[in-house]
Amino acid sequence: MGLLSPASSVYLLAGIDIVTVQKLSGHASPVTTAKYDRRGEEVKRRAVQKLGF
């Protein structure tokens, strides 16, 4: 049984990678999972900071 779409958003916000969320959700592709990605610009900024750029 897959996760509901709101649960997918919560898992992505918690930092779980999109492929894992895809599999838990039962989506055929990470592209489908990405539709539920509600992370904003702040998350992207922090990711870049982690890389040291």
N, C-alpha and C positions, 0 to 999 in steps of 0.2 A: 504494500500500500504506500503510495507516494505522499509527500507532504503537500499541504495546501499552499497556494501561492503566497499568502501572507507569511507563512512559516518560512518559505524560501527567502523572503526579504529579511526576516529576522536573522536567519543563519548567515546570510551574506553580510549584514551589518555587524555580526559578531566576529567576522573575520574568517569564517570557514570558506575555503576556496570554492570557486564556482563549479568545478568538475565534481567535487564531493556533493555539493548541494544538488547538482543535476541528477546524480545517481540516486540520492535520497528522494528526490521529487518524482523520479520516474520519467524525466524528460528525455527525449531521444537525442537531444543536442544541447550543448551549453548555450547556444544561441537562444533557445527557448527560455532557459533559466535566466539569461541576461535581461529578458523583458521584465522580470520582477526585481531587478537590481535597482534599489532606491537610494543607493549610496550617493552622496553628493560630492562636490568639489573638495571638501575638507578631507575626505578619505583618500582621494587621489593625491592631494598635497602631502599627506602623511606618508603615503607609500613611496613617493619620490624622495622624501626626507630620509627614509630608512635606507635608501640606496646611496645616500650621501651626495646627491646632486644639488 
